[in-house]
Amino acid sequence: MKRFLFFLAASAALLACVTSCKDKFGTGKPDKPDDTIHPTSISFEEEDICLEFGVNETRQLVVILLPAEATDRRIEWKSSDEKVATVSPQGLVTAVGSGNCDISAKPLDWDGEMIAECHVVVKKKVPAAVDLGLSVKWADINVGADKVGDPGWYFPWGYVYPVTSGPRGDYAYQYGKSTPPNVLSGSSQDAAVKNWGSPWRMPTITEIEELMNNCTWEEETIGGMQCYKVSRNGKSILLPFGGAAGEISLTSVNENGYYWASTLGEEAGITSDKKFAKGWRLRIHSGNKKYTEKWDGWLGQSVRPVQP
């Protein structure tokens, strides 16, 4: 009996020894000691950065991990608002839209509160006046655009605040309501003046026709947006096919571009086809097709300013 009990005890000890020597995958090979050195602290070299479209649209963030000899340097990155800025797995921050957000970094698989944050401010591009050798200089972006190639904001003719859908039924310049001015340029109803200030203003129909007839027009795609590159004398501007703000939602994006002139096309009349005042506009679409036409002013369209 004693020999039997001794045998059982010895067997149990041997089993425990074998089990302890097995690795977690049950291969029977002894575990190697974990010599990984994990970080105990994380921070950024810069805790606040500012990006500006057309100037510095990306920034590489650098983290400081302590102790310096930490061997596990895997980082999990995150942006609090990817509509403002994104961050790559390597910590490269890219501006997407104007605003503020926080970029965070923490050691991968870390469940605690060890985290670093960098506050990011993204500014809109400052509009530049491009001299194409015409009677006026043209802005390089639309009103409301963050960067070159963005459609920007949409305005009904004679309105200075942007819309996401055209105010068809409530449009101010329709039969029986207000009388529209003949020209908006430089007035309190000029969307360029209101949003950018003087000397910027909306172009007249004559200035738009000058741009049409005296420049080279070539199609380009910028950031997924179809555009016309309008060039003269070695300089150019881009006009995106931004579509328009229709009665319900945006329409014709990447198919057509519509740009208001400041010039009144036609006053409202009593008949249904003349119910709304019409403004002159530039219409562009693929195939080098561009022309001016009169259109109902309630439709939200782009504005590309000019200055002397």
Contacts in CASP RR format, 6 or more apart in sequence:
PFRMAT RR
TARGET T0000
AUTHOR 0000-0000-0000
METHOD contacts of the structure
MODEL  1
MKRFLFFLAASAALLACVTSCKDKFGTGKPDKPDDTIHPTSISFEEEDIC
LEFGVNETRQLVVILLPAEATDRRIEWKSSDEKVATVSPQGLVTAVGSGN
CDISAKPLDWDGEMIAECHVVVKKKVPAAVDLGLSVKWADINVGADKVGD
PGWYFPWGYVYPVTSGPRGDYAYQYGKSTPPNVLSGSSQDAAVKNWGSPW
RMPTITEIEELMNNCTWEEETIGGMQCYKVSRNGKSILLPFGGAAGEISL
TSVNENGYYWASTLGEEAGITSDKKFAKGWRLRIHSGNKKYTEKWDGWLG
QSVRPVQP
18 28 0 8 1.000
21 28 0 8 1.000
21 29 0 8 1.000
21 30 0 8 1.000
21 31 0 8 1.000
22 28 0 8 1.000
22 29 0 8 1.000
23 29 0 8 1.000
23 30 0 8 1.000
23 31 0 8 1.000
24 31 0 8 1.000
35 71 0 8 1.000
36 71 0 8 1.000
36 72 0 8 1.000
37 67 0 8 1.000
37 69 0 8 1.000
37 70 0 8 1.000
37 71 0 8 1.000
37 72 0 8 1.000
38 70 0 8 1.000
38 72 0 8 1.000
38 107 0 8 1.000
39 65 0 8 1.000
39 66 0 8 1.000
39 67 0 8 1.000
39 70 0 8 1.000
39 72 0 8 1.000
39 73 0 8 1.000
39 107 0 8 1.000
39 114 0 8 1.000
40 66 0 8 1.000
40 67 0 8 1.000
40 70 0 8 1.000
40 114 0 8 1.000
41 64 0 8 1.000
41 65 0 8 1.000
41 66 0 8 1.000
41 114 0 8 1.000
42 63 0 8 1.000
42 64 0 8 1.000
42 65 0 8 1.000
42 66 0 8 1.000
42 75 0 8 1.000
42 105 0 8 1.000
42 106 0 8 1.000
42 107 0 8 1.000
42 114 0 8 1.000
42 115 0 8 1.000
42 116 0 8 1.000
43 63 0 8 1.000
43 64 0 8 1.000
43 116 0 8 1.000
44 61 0 8 1.000
44 62 0 8 1.000
44 63 0 8 1.000
44 64 0 8 1.000
44 105 0 8 1.000
44 116 0 8 1.000
44 117 0 8 1.000
44 118 0 8 1.000
45 61 0 8 1.000
45 62 0 8 1.000
45 63 0 8 1.000
45 64 0 8 1.000
46 61 0 8 1.000
46 62 0 8 1.000
46 118 0 8 1.000
47 117 0 8 1.000
47 118 0 8 1.000
47 119 0 8 1.000
48 118 0 8 1.000
48 119 0 8 1.000
48 120 0 8 1.000
48 121 0 8 1.000
49 59 0 8 1.000
49 61 0 8 1.000
49 93 0 8 1.000
49 118 0 8 1.000
49 119 0 8 1.000
49 120 0 8 1.000
49 121 0 8 1.000
50 120 0 8 1.000
50 121 0 8 1.000
50 122 0 8 1.000
50 123 0 8 1.000
51 57 0 8 1.000
51 58 0 8 1.000
51 59 0 8 1.000
51 85 0 8 1.000
51 93 0 8 1.000
51 95 0 8 1.000
51 120 0 8 1.000
51 121 0 8 1.000
51 122 0 8 1.000
51 123 0 8 1.000
52 95 0 8 1.000
52 122 0 8 1.000
52 123 0 8 1.000
52 124 0 8 1.000
52 125 0 8 1.000
52 126 0 8 1.000
53 95 0 8 1.000
53 97 0 8 1.000
53 98 0 8 1.000
53 122 0 8 1.000
53 123 0 8 1.000
53 124 0 8 1.000
53 125 0 8 1.000
53 146 0 8 1.000
53 147 0 8 1.000
53 148 0 8 1.000
54 125 0 8 1.000
54 147 0 8 1.000
54 148 0 8 1.000
55 125 0 8 1.000
57 94 0 8 1.000
57 95 0 8 1.000
57 147 0 8 1.000
58 92 0 8 1.000
58 93 0 8 1.000
58 94 0 8 1.000
58 95 0 8 1.000
59 92 0 8 1.000
59 93 0 8 1.000
60 90 0 8 1.000
60 91 0 8 1.000
60 92 0 8 1.000
60 93 0 8 1.000
61 87 0 8 1.000
61 91 0 8 1.000
61 92 0 8 1.000
61 93 0 8 1.000
61 103 0 8 1.000
61 105 0 8 1.000
61 118 0 8 1.000
63 75 0 8 1.000
63 105 0 8 1.000
63 116 0 8 1.000
65 73 0 8 1.000
65 107 0 8 1.000
72 107 0 8 1.000
72 108 0 8 1.000
74 107 0 8 1.000
74 108 0 8 1.000
74 109 0 8 1.000
75 91 0 8 1.000
75 105 0 8 1.000
75 106 0 8 1.000
75 107 0 8 1.000
75 108 0 8 1.000
76 105 0 8 1.000
76 106 0 8 1.000
76 107 0 8 1.000
76 108 0 8 1.000
76 110 0 8 1.000
77 87 0 8 1.000
77 88 0 8 1.000
77 89 0 8 1.000
77 91 0 8 1.000
77 103 0 8 1.000
77 104 0 8 1.000
77 105 0 8 1.000
78 87 0 8 1.000
78 103 0 8 1.000
78 104 0 8 1.000
78 105 0 8 1.000
79 85 0 8 1.000
79 86 0 8 1.000
79 87 0 8 1.000
79 93 0 8 1.000
79 101 0 8 1.000
79 102 0 8 1.000
79 103 0 8 1.000
79 104 0 8 1.000
80 101 0 8 1.000
80 102 0 8 1.000
80 103 0 8 1.000
80 104 0 8 1.000
81 99 0 8 1.000
81 100 0 8 1.000
81 101 0 8 1.000
82 96 0 8 1.000
83 96 0 8 1.000
83 97 0 8 1.000
84 95 0 8 1.000
84 96 0 8 1.000
84 97 0 8 1.000
84 98 0 8 1.000
84 99 0 8 1.000
84 100 0 8 1.000
84 101 0 8 1.000
84 120 0 8 1.000
84 122 0 8 1.000
85 93 0 8 1.000
85 94 0 8 1.000
85 95 0 8 1.000
85 96 0 8 1.000
85 97 0 8 1.000
85 101 0 8 1.000
85 103 0 8 1.000
85 120 0 8 1.000
85 122 0 8 1.000
86 93 0 8 1.000
86 94 0 8 1.000
86 96 0 8 1.000
87 93 0 8 1.000
87 94 0 8 1.000
87 103 0 8 1.000
88 94 0 8 1.000
91 103 0 8 1.000
91 105 0 8 1.000
93 103 0 8 1.000
93 118 0 8 1.000
93 120 0 8 1.000
95 122 0 8 1.000
96 122 0 8 1.000
97 122 0 8 1.000
97 146 0 8 1.000
98 122 0 8 1.000
98 123 0 8 1.000
98 124 0 8 1.000
98 146 0 8 1.000
99 121 0 8 1.000
99 122 0 8 1.000
99 123 0 8 1.000
100 119 0 8 1.000
100 120 0 8 1.000
100 121 0 8 1.000
100 122 0 8 1.000
101 119 0 8 1.000
101 120 0 8 1.000
101 122 0 8 1.000
102 117 0 8 1.000
102 118 0 8 1.000
102 119 0 8 1.000
102 120 0 8 1.000
103 117 0 8 1.000
103 118 0 8 1.000
103 120 0 8 1.000
104 115 0 8 1.000
104 116 0 8 1.000
104 117 0 8 1.000
104 118 0 8 1.000
105 115 0 8 1.000
105 116 0 8 1.000
105 117 0 8 1.000
105 118 0 8 1.000
106 114 0 8 1.000
106 115 0 8 1.000
106 116 0 8 1.000
107 114 0 8 1.000
122 146 0 8 1.000
124 144 0 8 1.000
124 145 0 8 1.000
124 146 0 8 1.000
124 147 0 8 1.000
125 141 0 8 1.000
125 145 0 8 1.000
125 146 0 8 1.000
125 147 0 8 1.000
125 148 0 8 1.000
127 139 0 8 1.000
127 140 0 8 1.000
127 141 0 8 1.000
127 196 0 8 1.000
127 200 0 8 1.000
127 305 0 8 1.000
128 139 0 8 1.000
128 140 0 8 1.000
129 137 0 8 1.000
129 138 0 8 1.000
129 139 0 8 1.000
129 140 0 8 1.000
129 307 0 8 1.000
130 137 0 8 1.000
130 138 0 8 1.000
130 139 0 8 1.000
130 140 0 8 1.000
130 235 0 8 1.000
130 236 0 8 1.000
130 237 0 8 1.000
131 137 0 8 1.000
131 233 0 8 1.000
131 235 0 8 1.000
132 138 0 8 1.000
132 211 0 8 1.000
132 215 0 8 1.000
132 230 0 8 1.000
132 231 0 8 1.000
132 232 0 8 1.000
132 233 0 8 1.000
132 235 0 8 1.000
132 236 0 8 1.000
132 237 0 8 1.000
133 232 0 8 1.000
133 233 0 8 1.000
134 207 0 8 1.000
134 210 0 8 1.000
134 211 0 8 1.000
134 214 0 8 1.000
134 215 0 8 1.000
134 232 0 8 1.000
135 207 0 8 1.000
135 210 0 8 1.000
136 203 0 8 1.000
136 207 0 8 1.000
136 306 0 8 1.000
136 307 0 8 1.000
136 308 0 8 1.000
137 306 0 8 1.000
137 307 0 8 1.000
137 308 0 8 1.000
138 203 0 8 1.000
138 211 0 8 1.000
138 230 0 8 1.000
138 237 0 8 1.000
138 304 0 8 1.000
138 305 0 8 1.000
138 306 0 8 1.000
139 200 0 8 1.000
139 237 0 8 1.000
139 304 0 8 1.000
139 305 0 8 1.000
139 306 0 8 1.000
139 307 0 8 1.000
140 148 0 8 1.000
140 237 0 8 1.000
140 238 0 8 1.000
141 147 0 8 1.000
141 148 0 8 1.000
141 149 0 8 1.000
141 150 0 8 1.000
141 152 0 8 1.000
142 150 0 8 1.000
142 151 0 8 1.000
142 152 0 8 1.000
142 153 0 8 1.000
142 240 0 8 1.000
142 302 0 8 1.000
142 303 0 8 1.000
142 304 0 8 1.000
143 152 0 8 1.000
143 153 0 8 1.000
143 155 0 8 1.000
143 191 0 8 1.000
143 192 0 8 1.000
143 195 0 8 1.000
143 196 0 8 1.000
143 302 0 8 1.000
143 303 0 8 1.000
143 304 0 8 1.000
143 305 0 8 1.000
144 150 0 8 1.000
144 152 0 8 1.000
144 153 0 8 1.000
144 162 0 8 1.000
144 195 0 8 1.000
145 151 0 8 1.000
145 152 0 8 1.000
145 153 0 8 1.000
146 152 0 8 1.000
148 222 0 8 1.000
148 238 0 8 1.000
149 222 0 8 1.000
149 223 0 8 1.000
149 225 0 8 1.000
149 227 0 8 1.000
149 238 0 8 1.000
149 240 0 8 1.000
150 225 0 8 1.000
150 240 0 8 1.000
151 225 0 8 1.000
151 240 0 8 1.000
151 242 0 8 1.000
151 243 0 8 1.000
151 253 0 8 1.000
151 302 0 8 1.000
152 242 0 8 1.000
152 302 0 8 1.000
153 162 0 8 1.000
153 195 0 8 1.000
153 302 0 8 1.000
153 303 0 8 1.000
154 162 0 8 1.000
154 163 0 8 1.000
154 164 0 8 1.000
154 166 0 8 1.000
154 244 0 8 1.000
154 245 0 8 1.000
154 250 0 8 1.000
154 300 0 8 1.000
154 301 0 8 1.000
154 302 0 8 1.000
155 161 0 8 1.000
155 162 0 8 1.000
155 163 0 8 1.000
155 191 0 8 1.000
155 260 0 8 1.000
155 300 0 8 1.000
155 301 0 8 1.000
155 302 0 8 1.000
155 303 0 8 1.000
156 163 0 8 1.000
156 166 0 8 1.000
156 167 0 8 1.000
156 171 0 8 1.000
156 297 0 8 1.000
156 298 0 8 1.000
156 299 0 8 1.000
156 300 0 8 1.000
156 301 0 8 1.000
157 173 0 8 1.000
157 180 0 8 1.000
157 184 0 8 1.000
157 260 0 8 1.000
157 277 0 8 1.000
157 278 0 8 1.000
157 279 0 8 1.000
157 297 0 8 1.000
157 298 0 8 1.000
157 301 0 8 1.000
158 172 0 8 1.000
158 173 0 8 1.000
158 180 0 8 1.000
158 181 0 8 1.000
158 184 0 8 1.000
158 189 0 8 1.000
158 190 0 8 1.000
158 191 0 8 1.000
158 297 0 8 1.000
159 172 0 8 1.000
159 189 0 8 1.000
159 191 0 8 1.000
160 188 0 8 1.000
160 189 0 8 1.000
160 190 0 8 1.000
160 191 0 8 1.000
160 193 0 8 1.000
160 194 0 8 1.000
160 195 0 8 1.000
161 194 0 8 1.000
163 245 0 8 1.000
163 300 0 8 1.000
164 245 0 8 1.000
164 249 0 8 1.000
164 250 0 8 1.000
165 245 0 8 1.000
165 246 0 8 1.000
165 247 0 8 1.000
165 248 0 8 1.000
165 249 0 8 1.000
166 245 0 8 1.000
166 246 0 8 1.000
166 247 0 8 1.000
166 298 0 8 1.000
166 299 0 8 1.000
166 300 0 8 1.000
167 298 0 8 1.000
168 246 0 8 1.000
168 247 0 8 1.000
168 276 0 8 1.000
168 298 0 8 1.000
169 298 0 8 1.000
171 177 0 8 1.000
171 276 0 8 1.000
171 296 0 8 1.000
171 297 0 8 1.000
171 298 0 8 1.000
172 178 0 8 1.000
173 179 0 8 1.000
173 180 0 8 1.000
173 268 0 8 1.000
173 276 0 8 1.000
173 277 0 8 1.000
173 297 0 8 1.000
174 268 0 8 1.000
174 275 0 8 1.000
174 276 0 8 1.000
174 277 0 8 1.000
174 298 0 8 1.000
175 268 0 8 1.000
175 269 0 8 1.000
175 270 0 8 1.000
175 274 0 8 1.000
175 275 0 8 1.000
175 276 0 8 1.000
176 268 0 8 1.000
177 268 0 8 1.000
179 267 0 8 1.000
180 264 0 8 1.000
180 267 0 8 1.000
180 268 0 8 1.000
180 277 0 8 1.000
181 187 0 8 1.000
181 189 0 8 1.000
181 264 0 8 1.000
182 263 0 8 1.000
182 264 0 8 1.000
183 204 0 8 1.000
183 262 0 8 1.000
183 263 0 8 1.000
183 264 0 8 1.000
184 190 0 8 1.000
184 191 0 8 1.000
184 202 0 8 1.000
184 262 0 8 1.000
184 263 0 8 1.000
185 201 0 8 1.000
185 202 0 8 1.000
185 203 0 8 1.000
185 204 0 8 1.000
185 262 0 8 1.000
186 192 0 8 1.000
186 193 0 8 1.000
186 198 0 8 1.000
186 201 0 8 1.000
186 202 0 8 1.000
186 262 0 8 1.000
187 193 0 8 1.000
188 194 0 8 1.000
190 201 0 8 1.000
190 202 0 8 1.000
190 262 0 8 1.000
191 202 0 8 1.000
191 260 0 8 1.000
191 303 0 8 1.000
192 200 0 8 1.000
192 201 0 8 1.000
192 202 0 8 1.000
192 303 0 8 1.000
192 305 0 8 1.000
192 306 0 8 1.000
193 200 0 8 1.000
193 201 0 8 1.000
193 202 0 8 1.000
196 305 0 8 1.000
199 307 0 8 1.000
199 308 0 8 1.000
200 305 0 8 1.000
200 306 0 8 1.000
200 307 0 8 1.000
201 262 0 8 1.000
201 305 0 8 1.000
201 306 0 8 1.000
201 307 0 8 1.000
202 260 0 8 1.000
202 261 0 8 1.000
202 262 0 8 1.000
202 303 0 8 1.000
202 305 0 8 1.000
202 306 0 8 1.000
203 211 0 8 1.000
203 261 0 8 1.000
203 262 0 8 1.000
203 304 0 8 1.000
203 305 0 8 1.000
203 306 0 8 1.000
204 261 0 8 1.000
204 262 0 8 1.000
204 263 0 8 1.000
205 261 0 8 1.000
205 262 0 8 1.000
205 263 0 8 1.000
205 265 0 8 1.000
205 280 0 8 1.000
205 292 0 8 1.000
206 263 0 8 1.000
207 261 0 8 1.000
207 306 0 8 1.000
208 259 0 8 1.000
208 261 0 8 1.000
208 280 0 8 1.000
208 282 0 8 1.000
208 292 0 8 1.000
209 292 0 8 1.000
211 230 0 8 1.000
212 282 0 8 1.000
212 290 0 8 1.000
212 291 0 8 1.000
212 292 0 8 1.000
214 232 0 8 1.000
215 230 0 8 1.000
215 231 0 8 1.000
215 232 0 8 1.000
216 230 0 8 1.000
216 231 0 8 1.000
216 232 0 8 1.000
217 228 0 8 1.000
217 229 0 8 1.000
217 230 0 8 1.000
217 288 0 8 1.000
217 290 0 8 1.000
218 228 0 8 1.000
218 229 0 8 1.000
218 231 0 8 1.000
219 226 0 8 1.000
219 227 0 8 1.000
219 228 0 8 1.000
219 229 0 8 1.000
219 286 0 8 1.000
219 287 0 8 1.000
219 288 0 8 1.000
220 226 0 8 1.000
220 227 0 8 1.000
220 228 0 8 1.000
220 229 0 8 1.000
220 238 0 8 1.000
221 227 0 8 1.000
222 238 0 8 1.000
222 240 0 8 1.000
224 254 0 8 1.000
225 240 0 8 1.000
225 241 0 8 1.000
225 242 0 8 1.000
225 254 0 8 1.000
226 240 0 8 1.000
226 241 0 8 1.000
226 254 0 8 1.000
226 255 0 8 1.000
226 286 0 8 1.000
227 238 0 8 1.000
227 239 0 8 1.000
227 240 0 8 1.000
227 241 0 8 1.000
228 238 0 8 1.000
228 239 0 8 1.000
228 241 0 8 1.000
228 284 0 8 1.000
228 290 0 8 1.000
229 236 0 8 1.000
229 237 0 8 1.000
229 238 0 8 1.000
230 236 0 8 1.000
230 237 0 8 1.000
230 238 0 8 1.000
230 239 0 8 1.000
237 304 0 8 1.000
239 257 0 8 1.000
239 259 0 8 1.000
239 284 0 8 1.000
239 304 0 8 1.000
240 257 0 8 1.000
240 302 0 8 1.000
241 252 0 8 1.000
241 253 0 8 1.000
241 254 0 8 1.000
241 255 0 8 1.000
241 256 0 8 1.000
241 257 0 8 1.000
241 284 0 8 1.000
241 285 0 8 1.000
241 286 0 8 1.000
242 252 0 8 1.000
242 253 0 8 1.000
242 254 0 8 1.000
242 256 0 8 1.000
242 257 0 8 1.000
242 258 0 8 1.000
242 302 0 8 1.000
243 250 0 8 1.000
243 251 0 8 1.000
243 252 0 8 1.000
243 253 0 8 1.000
243 254 0 8 1.000
243 255 0 8 1.000
243 256 0 8 1.000
243 257 0 8 1.000
243 258 0 8 1.000
243 301 0 8 1.000
243 302 0 8 1.000
244 250 0 8 1.000
244 251 0 8 1.000
244 252 0 8 1.000
244 256 0 8 1.000
244 257 0 8 1.000
244 258 0 8 1.000
244 299 0 8 1.000
244 300 0 8 1.000
244 301 0 8 1.000
245 251 0 8 1.000
245 299 0 8 1.000
245 300 0 8 1.000
245 301 0 8 1.000
246 299 0 8 1.000
246 300 0 8 1.000
252 258 0 8 1.000
255 285 0 8 1.000
255 286 0 8 1.000
256 283 0 8 1.000
256 284 0 8 1.000
256 285 0 8 1.000
257 282 0 8 1.000
257 283 0 8 1.000
257 284 0 8 1.000
257 285 0 8 1.000
257 302 0 8 1.000
258 281 0 8 1.000
258 282 0 8 1.000
258 283 0 8 1.000
258 284 0 8 1.000
258 295 0 8 1.000
258 299 0 8 1.000
258 300 0 8 1.000
258 301 0 8 1.000
258 302 0 8 1.000
259 281 0 8 1.000
259 282 0 8 1.000
259 284 0 8 1.000
259 301 0 8 1.000
259 302 0 8 1.000
259 303 0 8 1.000
259 304 0 8 1.000
260 279 0 8 1.000
260 280 0 8 1.000
260 281 0 8 1.000
260 301 0 8 1.000
260 302 0 8 1.000
260 303 0 8 1.000
261 279 0 8 1.000
261 280 0 8 1.000
261 281 0 8 1.000
261 282 0 8 1.000
261 292 0 8 1.000
263 279 0 8 1.000
263 280 0 8 1.000
264 277 0 8 1.000
264 278 0 8 1.000
264 279 0 8 1.000
264 280 0 8 1.000
265 277 0 8 1.000
265 278 0 8 1.000
265 279 0 8 1.000
265 280 0 8 1.000
265 294 0 8 1.000
266 274 0 8 1.000
266 277 0 8 1.000
266 278 0 8 1.000
266 279 0 8 1.000
266 294 0 8 1.000
267 277 0 8 1.000
268 274 0 8 1.000
268 275 0 8 1.000
268 276 0 8 1.000
268 277 0 8 1.000
269 275 0 8 1.000
276 296 0 8 1.000
276 297 0 8 1.000
276 298 0 8 1.000
277 296 0 8 1.000
277 297 0 8 1.000
278 294 0 8 1.000
278 295 0 8 1.000
278 296 0 8 1.000
278 297 0 8 1.000
279 294 0 8 1.000
279 295 0 8 1.000
279 297 0 8 1.000
280 292 0 8 1.000
280 293 0 8 1.000
280 294 0 8 1.000
281 292 0 8 1.000
281 293 0 8 1.000
281 294 0 8 1.000
281 295 0 8 1.000
281 301 0 8 1.000
282 290 0 8 1.000
282 291 0 8 1.000
282 292 0 8 1.000
283 290 0 8 1.000
283 291 0 8 1.000
283 292 0 8 1.000
283 293 0 8 1.000
284 290 0 8 1.000
295 301 0 8 1.000
END
